[in-house]
Amino acid sequence: MTNVTRWVADIRAPLSVKVQGAFVLIIVVVLATALVSFSTIGRVEREAQELHRVDTAVALLRGDLQYAIVAQQHLASMMLLTGDEVYYGKLVAERARFLDALAQLGTHGVPESEVGRLRAAFDRYRRASEATVEATRAGARERAQRIYLRQEHLIARDIDAMIQPLLAKAQSRREATLTRMTRDQTYTNVTMAVLFLLAIGLAVTLGSLLARSIVHPIRRVDATLERIASGEFASVDGVVSRDELGSLTIHVNRMRERLEDVSARERQADARLQEQVESLRRTQEQLAQAEKLSALGHLVAGVAHELNNPLTAILGFAHLLGQRPGVEGDARKELDVIEEQAARAGRIVRNLLLFARSQGPERVPTSLNDVIAKAVELKRYQLTVDTIDIDCILDPSLPITALDPAQMQQVFLNLLNNAHDALRAGGHGCLTIRTSWDRVADRVVAEVADDGPGIPADLLPRIFDPFFTTKDVGDGTGLGLSICHGIVAEHGGSITVESRPGEGTTFTISLPVVLHALTLDAEALPGVYVGAH
């Protein structure tokens, strides 16, 4: 194909002549197809006429001759029994019908000799039938019955025996004609299909040649002009035509060289300007981030002061109530829950301070499975009410590691709350929590996945930014995932997210396994990374 394309391109002729030559080839193939079609149609018509003659002969033998003989015997017997002249009139009509059908057989392929034999046999049958009628009219019924049984009936059987071979031959001719018609039709269809495919192949080949020798070069020139207009001074390559396209290519390449020389200094100036604009943009982003963090520090300090006093009162009174005598059973358990949750709320307030300043978490040997189980237990009722299924697949071989249980519980509660909000909007859903141990990297991994609506791709890079939220106004502050990111980073771990709109979201938390030098001060832990915001 490449060689043919080059041959077409090397032809020194205008484009219009090349296109006209291609159309002439296509027209020749179409005319050949038409000639073959007319020839095969004529042959099929002749065979159809032959089939019509054979069908007519079969109809005459079966529908007229056989029926007429049977009808004549029936009418003769009825006249013999009743003597009614009405049957004789019908008998004469059936004789005429038989003779008329016999006369038509010669024109539909039945040999004249066979027609003559049938006519002679019918003459004998008619004389015997007339003798039966005459005897019946004379009142000689016994003689009439003898003539009917010994002559008329036997001759009718002979006539039927003569018709059967002729009918078999006619049907055989019909089958042979149908076979020829089917074969010719198949040959016609195959021939037409081959010619049609040849025409299509030729059209596709010529179209491909035209596309390669005309359309493709024009597209290359057009694409080069678009690149030049966008500032990329490229040249037209691969066009070797010796017609108008070749001349156009030469002029475009010359224009490209001149424009490239003129715009070289302008591109250098634009590059310097872009560098300055980019530097200014980065500076503005850093200032905006610093301003947000400063505002967040003031907000955290205010929240801590406002919440600390009521939490202290709740914790104190719960402790005093627990010291009273007679507080046992369910009341004791409920007071313990109040104390535990109030203490956890106090730690959450302190966690807000972690976002404003770097502060090490209180790490103790803890099972990550236990932390997740407690977080799930706190959310299970709400999830059940909203018809959200939760599936915990916790690896029992997960090792103990150094972490702050309250902070990590807050991380998983935030992730569960976000998944809950996403699934609740749809009315139902499934939430899956899975833990595993990466023995090669010596890290524990937790995945929190939901089958909710997912997060748009353009928002994924911003979900860990402070004050960024996709919820409605009043439903979220945009701090949850920022705090989660900070807590995980303080533990020397990482948190990532994968999401596709309509398929759900998966948060993956990876924490190092730390089994030595566990203290209350994270900065005293060798090998534990304390992150900064």
C-alpha positions in Angstrom: 0.0 0.0 0.0 2.9 2.4 0.8 4.5 1.8 -2.6 1.2 2.4 -4.4 0.7 5.6 -2.4 4.1 6.8 -3.4 3.4 5.9 -7.0 0.1 7.9 -6.9 1.9 10.8 -5.3 4.7 10.7 -7.9 2.2 11.1 -10.8 2.6 14.5 -12.2 -1.0 15.4 -12.7 -3.6 17.6 -11.0 -5.6 16.3 -8.1 -8.9 16.4 -10.2 -7.4 14.0 -12.7 -6.4 11.5 -10.0 -9.9 11.6 -8.4 -11.6 11.2 -11.8 -9.4 8.1 -12.6 -10.4 6.5 -9.3 -14.1 7.1 -10.0 -13.7 5.5 -13.5 -12.4 2.3 -12.0 -15.3 2.1 -9.5 -17.8 2.7 -12.4 -16.2 -0.1 -14.4 -16.7 -2.6 -11.5 -20.3 -1.4 -11.0 -21.1 -1.9 -14.8 -19.6 -5.4 -14.7 -21.9 -6.2 -11.7 -24.9 -4.9 -13.6 -24.1 -7.0 -16.7 -23.8 -10.2 -14.6 -27.0 -9.3 -12.8 -29.0 -9.0 -16.1 -27.6 -12.3 -17.4 -28.5 -14.2 -14.3 -31.9 -12.6 -14.0 -32.7 -13.7 -17.6 -31.7 -17.3 -16.8 -33.7 -17.3 -13.6 -36.8 -16.0 -15.5 -36.6 -18.8 -18.1 -36.3 -21.4 -15.3 -39.3 -19.8 -13.6 -41.4 -20.2 -16.8 -40.4 -23.8 -17.0 -41.4 -24.3 -13.4 -44.8 -22.7 -14.1 -45.3 -25.1 -17.1 -44.5 -28.1 -14.9 -46.7 -26.9 -12.0 -49.6 -26.5 -14.5 -49.0 -30.0 -15.8 -49.0 -31.4 -12.3 -52.2 -29.5 -11.5 -53.9 -30.8 -14.7 -52.9 -34.4 -14.0 -53.8 -34.4 -10.4 -56.5 -31.8 -10.1 -58.4 -32.2 -13.4 -57.8 -35.6 -14.9 -57.8 -37.7 -11.7 -60.6 -35.8 -10.2 -62.7 -35.9 -13.4 -62.3 -39.7 -13.6 -63.3 -40.2 -10.0 -66.2 -37.8 -10.4 -67.5 -39.6 -13.5 -67.4 -42.9 -11.7 -69.3 -41.4 -8.8 -71.9 -39.8 -11.1 -72.3 -43.0 -13.2 -72.9 -45.0 -10.0 -75.4 -42.5 -8.7 -77.3 -42.6 -12.0 -77.2 -46.4 -11.9 -78.7 -46.4 -8.4 -81.3 -43.6 -8.9 -81.9 -43.3 -12.6 -81.9 -39.6 -12.2 -81.0 -37.7 -15.5 -79.5 -34.9 -13.5 -76.4 -37.0 -12.9 -76.0 -37.5 -16.6 -75.7 -33.8 -17.3 -73.0 -33.6 -14.6 -71.4 -36.6 -16.1 -71.2 -34.9 -19.5 -69.7 -31.8 -17.9 -66.9 -33.9 -16.2 -66.2 -35.6 -19.6 -65.7 -32.2 -21.2 -63.5 -31.1 -18.3 -61.4 -34.2 -18.7 -61.0 -33.6 -22.5 -60.1 -29.9 -22.0 -57.4 -30.8 -19.5 -56.2 -33.5 -21.8 -55.9 -31.0 -24.6 -53.8 -28.7 -22.4 -51.3 -31.3 -21.4 -49.5 -31.2 -24.8 -48.6 -27.5 -24.3 -47.1 -28.2 -20.8 -44.4 -30.7 -21.6 -46.3 -34.0 -21.7 -45.4 -36.1 -24.8 -48.1 -36.3 -27.4 -47.8 -40.1 -27.4 -48.9 -40.2 -23.7 -51.7 -37.8 -24.4 -52.8 -40.0 -27.3 -52.8 -43.1 -25.1 -54.9 -41.3 -22.5 -57.3 -40.0 -25.2 -57.8 -43.6 -26.6 -58.4 -45.0 -23.1 -60.9 -42.2 -22.3 -62.8 -43.0 -25.6 -63.2 -46.6 -24.4 -64.2 -45.3 -21.0 -66.8 -43.0 -22.5 -68.3 -45.7 -24.7 -68.6 -48.0 -21.7 -70.1 -45.2 -19.7 -72.6 -44.5 -22.4 -73.5 -48.2 -22.5 -74.1 -48.1 -18.7 -76.3 -45.0 -19.1 -78.3 -46.6 -22.0 -78.9 -49.8 -20.0 -80.0 -47.8 -17.0 -82.4 -45.8 -19.1 -83.8 -49.0 -20.6 -84.4 -50.4 -17.1 -81.9 -53.2 -17.5 -80.1 -52.5 -14.2 -78.4 -55.8 -13.9 -76.8 -55.4 -17.4 -75.9 -51.8 -16.5 -74.2 -53.0 -13.3 -72.2 -55.6 -15.2 -71.0 -53.1 -17.8 -70.1 -50.6 -15.0 -68.1 -53.2 -13.0 -66.5 -55.2 -15.9 -65.8 -52.4 -18.3 -66.2 -48.8 -17.0 -64.6 -49.3 -13.6 -61.7 -51.3 -15.0 -61.0 -48.8 -17.8 -61.1 -46.0 -15.1 -58.5 -47.9 -13.2 -56.3 -48.2 -16.3 -56.6 -44.5 -16.9 -55.6 -43.7 -13.3 -52.6 -46.2 -13.8 -51.6 -44.3 -16.9 -51.9 -40.9 -15.1 -49.7 -41.9 -12.2 -46.4 -42.3 -14.2 -47.1 -39.1 -16.0 -47.6 -37.4 -12.6 -44.4 -38.9 -11.2 -42.5 -37.6 -14.2 -44.0 -34.2 -13.9 -43.1 -34.0 -10.3 -39.6 -35.2 -11.0 -39.3 -32.5 -13.7 -40.5 -30.0 -11.1 -37.9 -31.1 -8.5 -35.2 -30.9 -11.2 -36.3 -27.4 -12.2 -36.4 -26.3 -8.6 -32.9 -27.8 -8.1 -31.6 -25.9 -11.1 -33.3 -22.7 -10.0 -31.8 -23.1 -6.5 -28.3 -23.8 -7.9 -28.6 -20.8 -10.3 -29.9 -18.6 -7.6 -27.0 -19.6 -5.3 -24.5 -19.0 -8.2 -26.1 -15.6 -8.8 -26.0 -14.7 -5.1 -22.4 -15.8 -4.8 -21.4 -13.9 -8.0 -23.2 -10.8 -7.0 -21.7 -11.0 -3.5 -18.2 -11.4 -4.9 -18.7 -8.5 -7.3 -20.2 -6.4 -4.6 -17.4 -7.2 -2.3 -14.9 -6.5 -5.1 -16.6 -3.1 -5.7 -16.5 -2.3 -2.0 -12.9 -3.5 -1.7 -12.0 -1.4 -4.7 -13.8 1.6 -3.3 -12.1 1.2 0.1 -8.7 0.7 -1.6 -9.1 3.7 -3.8 -10.5 5.7 -0.9 -7.5 4.7 1.2 -5.2 5.7 -1.6 -6.9 9.0 -2.0 -6.8 9.5 1.8 -3.1 8.7 1.9 -2.2 10.7 -1.1 -4.6 13.6 -0.7 -6.5 13.7 2.6 -3.6 12.7 4.9 -1.2 15.3 3.4 -3.9 18.0 3.8 -4.4 17.0 7.4 -0.7 17.1 8.0 -0.6 20.6 6.6 -3.7 21.6 8.6 -2.2 20.1 11.8 1.1 21.9 11.2 -0.7 25.2 10.6 -2.6 24.7 13.9 0.6 24.0 15.7 2.2 27.2 14.2 -0.8 29.2 15.3 -0.4 27.9 18.8 3.2 29.0 18.9 4.9 25.6 18.1 6.8 26.2 14.8 6.8 22.7 13.3 7.4 21.7 9.7 5.3 19.6 7.4 6.9 16.2 7.1 6.0 13.1 5.1 4.4 14.9 2.1 6.3 14.0 -1.1 3.5 14.7 -3.7 4.4 16.4 -7.0 1.1 18.1 -7.4 -0.5 21.1 -5.7 0.0 19.5 -2.3 3.7 19.4 -2.7 3.8 23.1 -3.6 1.6 24.0 -0.6 3.9 22.0 1.7 7.0 23.9 0.5 5.4 27.3 1.1 4.1 26.3 4.6 7.6 25.2 5.6 9.1 28.5 4.4 6.5 30.4 6.3 7.3 28.4 9.4 11.0 29.2 9.2 10.4 32.9 9.0 7.9 33.0 11.8 10.2 30.9 14.0 13.0 33.5 13.5 10.7 36.4 14.3 9.1 34.9 17.5 12.3 33.4 19.1 12.9 36.6 21.2 9.2 36.8 22.1 9.2 33.3 23.5 12.2 34.0 25.7 10.5 37.0 27.1 7.3 35.1 27.7 9.2 32.4 29.5 10.8 34.9 31.9 7.4 36.4 32.5 5.9 33.0 33.3 8.6 32.3 35.8 7.8 35.5 37.6 4.1 34.9 37.6 4.5 31.4 38.9 6.8 32.6 41.7 4.2 35.2 42.7 1.4 32.6 42.7 3.4 30.3 45.0 4.0 33.1 47.4 0.3 34.0 47.5 -0.6 30.4 48.2 1.9 30.2 51.1 0.5 33.5 52.6 -3.1 32.2 52.3 -2.2 28.9 54.0 -0.4 30.7 56.8 -3.4 33.0 57.3 -5.7 30.0 57.5 -3.5 28.2 60.0 -3.3 31.3 62.1 -7.1 31.7 62.1 -7.4 28.0 62.9 -5.1 28.4 65.9 -7.2 31.1 67.4 -10.4 29.0 66.8 -8.9 26.0 68.4 -7.8 28.0 71.5 -11.3 29.4 71.9 -13.0 26.0 71.5 -10.7 24.5 74.1 -11.5 27.1 76.7 -15.2 27.0 76.0 -15.5 23.2 76.2 -13.0 22.3 78.9 -15.0 23.7 81.8 -18.3 21.9 81.1 -16.4 18.7 80.4 -14.5 18.9 83.7 -17.8 19.4 85.5 -19.4 16.4 83.8 -16.4 14.2 84.6 -16.3 15.4 88.2 -20.0 14.9 89.0 -20.0 11.5 87.3 -17.0 10.5 89.5 -18.8 11.8 92.6 -22.0 9.9 91.7 -20.0 6.8 91.3 -18.6 7.1 94.8 -22.1 7.1 96.4 -23.2 3.9 98.1 -25.9 1.9 96.4 -24.8 2.7 92.9 -24.5 -0.7 91.4 -25.4 -2.7 88.3 -26.6 -0.8 85.2 -26.3 2.5 87.0 -22.6 1.8 87.6 -22.1 0.8 84.0 -23.8 3.9 82.7 -21.7 6.2 85.0 -18.6 4.4 83.8 -19.6 5.1 80.2 -20.2 8.8 81.1 -16.8 9.1 82.6 -15.1 7.3 79.7 -16.8 9.4 77.0 -16.3 12.7 79.0 -12.6 11.8 79.2 -12.5 11.0 75.5 -14.2 14.4 74.8 -11.5 16.1 76.8 -8.9 14.3 74.8 -10.6 15.4 71.6 -10.4 19.0 72.7 -6.7 18.5 73.2 -6.5 17.0 69.8 -7.7 20.3 68.3 -4.7 21.8 69.9 -2.6 19.3 68.1 -3.7 20.9 64.8 -2.5 24.3 65.9 0.8 23.2 67.4 3.0 20.2 67.2 2.3 18.0 70.3 3.2 14.3 70.7 0.3 11.9 71.3 0.1 9.7 74.4 1.2 6.4 72.9 0.7 3.0 74.7 0.9 -0.6 73.4 -2.5 -1.0 71.7 -4.2 -3.3 69.3 -5.5 -1.4 66.3 -8.3 -3.9 66.0 -9.6 -3.0 69.5 -9.6 0.7 68.6 -11.6 0.0 65.5 -14.0 -2.2 67.4 -14.7 0.5 69.9 -15.3 3.1 67.2 -17.6 0.8 65.3 -19.6 0.0 68.5 -20.2 3.7 69.0 -21.5 4.1 65.5 -23.3 0.8 65.0 -26.7 1.9 66.3 -26.8 5.0 64.0 -25.7 3.0 61.0 -28.3 0.3 61.8 -31.1 2.9 62.0 -30.1 4.3 58.6 -30.1 0.7 57.1 -26.3 0.8 56.5 -24.5 -2.5 56.7 -21.1 -2.6 58.4 -18.6 -5.4 57.8 -15.5 -5.7 59.9 -12.8 -7.9 58.5 -10.1 -7.6 61.2 -6.8 -9.6 60.9 -6.4 -11.6 64.2 -2.6 -11.7 63.6 -2.3 -7.9 63.7 0.6 -7.0 66.0 0.4 -4.6 69.0 1.9 -1.2 68.2 2.5 2.1 69.9 -0.4 4.6 69.4 -2.8 6.9 71.2 -6.1 4.9 71.4 -8.2 8.0 71.9 -6.7 9.9 69.0 -6.8 6.9 66.7 -10.4 6.2 67.8 -11.2 9.8 66.8 -9.6 9.2 63.4 -11.8 6.2 62.7 -14.9 7.9 64.1 -14.3 10.8 61.7 -14.0 8.4 58.7 -17.1 6.5 59.8 -19.0 9.7 60.2 -18.0 10.8 56.7 -19.0 7.4 55.2 -22.2 7.5 57.2 -23.1 10.9 55.7 -22.3 9.8 52.2 -24.3 6.5 52.4 -27.3 8.1 54.3 -28.0 10.4 51.3 -28.6 7.3 49.2 -30.9 5.6 51.7 -28.8 2.4 52.1 -25.3 1.1 51.6 -22.4 -1.0 52.9 -19.4 0.0 54.9 -16.4 -2.2 55.1 -13.4 -2.0 57.5 -10.5 -4.3 56.9 -7.1 -4.6 58.7 -3.9 -6.4 57.6 -0.3 -6.7 58.5 2.3 -5.8 55.9 5.1 -8.0 57.1 7.6 -6.8 54.5 7.3 -3.1 55.5 6.4 -4.0 59.1 3.3 -1.8 59.1 -0.3 -2.3 60.1 -2.8 -1.2 57.5 -6.5 -0.3 57.9 -9.0 0.3 55.1 -12.3 2.1 55.5 -14.4 1.6 52.3 -18.0 2.5 51.4 -20.0 2.1 48.2 -21.4 5.6 48.3 -21.4 8.2 45.6 -17.7 8.8 45.7 -15.7 12.0 45.5 -15.1 13.9 42.2 -11.6 13.6 40.9 -11.0 17.4 41.0 -11.7 17.5 44.7 -9.5 14.6 45.9 -6.3 16.8 46.2 -8.1 19.2 48.6 -10.0 16.9 51.0 -7.2 17.1 53.6 -7.0 20.9 53.5 -8.3 22.8 56.6 -11.9 24.2 56.3 -12.5 22.3 53.0 -15.7 20.4 52.9 -18.1 19.0 50.4 -21.1 19.1 52.8 -23.8 21.6 52.9 -23.4 24.8 54.9 -23.9 24.0 58.6 -23.2 20.2 58.2 -19.5 20.3 58.3 -16.5 22.5 59.3 -13.9 21.0 57.1 -11.6 20.1 60.0 -12.3 16.3 60.4 -10.0 15.0 57.7 -7.4 17.6 58.4 -7.2 16.5 62.0 -7.1 12.8 60.9 -4.2 13.6 58.6 -2.4 15.3 61.5 -3.0 12.5 64.0 -1.8 9.8 61.6 1.3 11.9 60.6 2.1 12.3 64.3 2.1 8.6 64.6 4.6 8.3 61.7 2.0 6.9 59.4 0.2 7.9 56.2 -3.5 8.3 55.1 -4.5 8.1 51.5 -7.8 8.1 49.6 -9.0 6.4 46.4 -12.4 7.3 45.0 -14.4 7.0 41.8 -17.7 8.8 41.3 -20.5 6.3 41.6 -18.3 3.5 42.9 -17.5 4.6 46.5 -14.5 5.8 48.5 -11.7 4.0 50.3 -9.4 5.5 53.0 -6.2 3.6 53.7 -4.2 4.2 56.9 -0.7 2.8 57.3 1.1 2.9 60.7 4.5 1.6 61.6 4.8 -1.3 64.1 6.7 0.2 67.1 7.4 -2.3 69.9 10.2 -0.6 72.0 10.7 2.5 74.1 7.0 3.2 74.7 6.5 6.3 76.9 3.9 9.0 77.3 6.1 11.4 75.4 6.2 10.8 71.7 9.4 12.8 71.3 11.1 10.3 73.5 10.2 7.4 71.3 13.2 6.4 69.1 12.2 5.6 65.6 8.8 7.3 65.8 8.3 10.2 63.5 6.4 13.2 64.9 4.9 15.1 62.0 4.3 18.9 61.8 1.5 20.8 60.2 
